[in-house]
Amino acid sequence: MFKSRKRQNEQLLATYSKIKKGSFYFNSIGEYFLKSNKAAAFQVVSDRTYFDLDLDEVFMLIDRTLSKVGQQYLYNCFRTIPGNSDRFERSEYLIKVLNERPKLKEAVVVQLARLKNSEAYYISSLFLADHFPKPKWFFVVPLLSLISLVSLSLSLFFPQFLMLVVPVLAVNYFIHYWNREKFVQYSGSILQLLTLNQVAKKIVMAEVLAKKNEEIIESIQSIDSIGIRMSLFKLEAKFQSDFGQAVESLADSIKALFLIEPIVFFSVLKELDSKRNDIHRLFVLVGEIDAAISIDSLRNELPYYSLPIIVDRKKHLYARDIYHPLLLDSVANSIDIDKKSVLLTGSNMSGKSTFIRTVGINAIVAQTLNTCFAREFSLPRLKVYSAIGISDDLMNDKSYYFEEVLAIKNMLDESRSGTQNLFLLDEMFKGTNTIERISAGKSVLDFLNKEDNIVFISTHDIELTALLNESYSLYHFTEMVEGETILFDFKLKAGQLKTTNAIRILELNNYPHEIIAEARKLSVQINKIR
């Protein structure tokens, strides 16, 4: 049984702000991001950093958009740090207005949901991708259409003209079905464009959202001007859904006989090609409103959040009660960086890598979506780079060490770019021997720390704490061993790690006594040598 429109809207309004269930098709979600112009961006978050910080998962938490247009727009915002605060000011304005006018917000939510069909993902291709070029021989198509019309008309009075209709029909059928695949490929996106235009009209009616500026109105009217020709795509969809096979076949024969589809199709493509800016303008209008609602919905579900404080200070980062958004009951930590970078030590599973990711995620989301998973978070505008989740690239015959060398080389290059950077590293050069690892690590970390860059590095190499303690603030995570239990508090502590429990943990896991005894003896001897 079909739900009434009223019931559907009630259900939508009750659930739209929640975490989405179901699959995320990132290839489609990312289409607008991949193809749009990013010349004005301060930084485009790289694929390496994106995957190092598990930003796919973070996006799935953040995304509460109602439309595919909004989802693509939000993803593009999520991956690009803007060069100024305009985007944030617009978003915060929309959030404020919609929260002050709940009835308006409900009406907008219902309108945005009209673009939830997956075909709406392809609206962006109408203004970003190249369209099918009209073939050089296409000039014969209107001629063949005219011949069909004249021949069929004359045959009513002179039956012998039917002899001409048959071969013309054969040629026309060939052209019709040559065009059919292209026509069908565009039909979904063009129908969604019509819906986008209707939604934009509704939004413009609320002047407080779009302020009825001339550009938006002109863009709506521009799309309206080709609405009659685009109605063929709507008619095609109606034939497929509402009428029987016989009616559909008859309609298809008529369209083939007079070559209606290819004539209209290439006429519409020509118009769409000239209206790319208009389509993009409507896409952004709808996208930014949907994204604003999504960000507001996220904030309302968080235990707490803050707006970032972007400061004009060098080598500064302050976080109070910062937490990882993907972890249930995440332990919050605070840190205050001033003129120094950060070197973290601690055992495996104690929280080092998670804390570095937490800082990275917040630095990105603060600068892309104006939201922080912290009670307070301040930082200068900076670019974020990472080398955390590196693994062997067997398909391209690249070892872990070589992949890491390339990633860190990119950081070294960026460190001299003249902008402030945040570099996140986890266990540098662990694919090589101890002496060279420490030597190379110290040299690289000194280099990255130059200028106004901030470095967060986690390491097991205690030697680095002595080599870098003047330019790096030392912090550590540690576990506690109580009887037969290992406890992790995941709390960041200032200073150098004083105690280690690695051998004790082996003992608690029932390693042979002789291994434990020899390990302890050798540990004492090695520490004396150092």
ABEGO torsion letter per residue (X at the ends): XBBBAAAAAAAAAAAAABBBBEBBBAAAAAAAAAABBAAABABBBBAAAAAAAGAAAAAAAABABABAAAAAAAAAAAABBBABAAAAAAAAAAAAAAAABAAAAAAAAAAAAAAABAAAAAAAAAAABBBBBBBAAAAAAAAAAAAAAAAAAAAAABAAAAAAAAAAAAAAAAAAAAAAAAAAAAAAAAAAAAAAAAAAAAAAABAAAAGGBAAAAAAAAAAAAAAAAAAAAAAAAAAAAABBAAAAAAAAAAAAAAGAAAAAAAAAAAAAAAAAAAAAAAAAAAAAAAAAAAAAAAAAABABBBBBBBBBBBGBBBBBGBBBAABBGBBBBBBBBBGBBBBBBEBBGAGAAAAAAAAAAAAAAAAAAGBBBBABBBBBBBBBBBBAABBBBAAAGBBAAAAAAAAAAAAAAAAAAGBBBBBBBBGBGAABBAAAAAAAAAAAAAAAABEABBBBBBBABAAAAAAAAAABBBBBBBBBBBEABBBBAGBBBBEBBABBAAAAAAAAAGBBAAAAAAAAAAAAAAAAAX
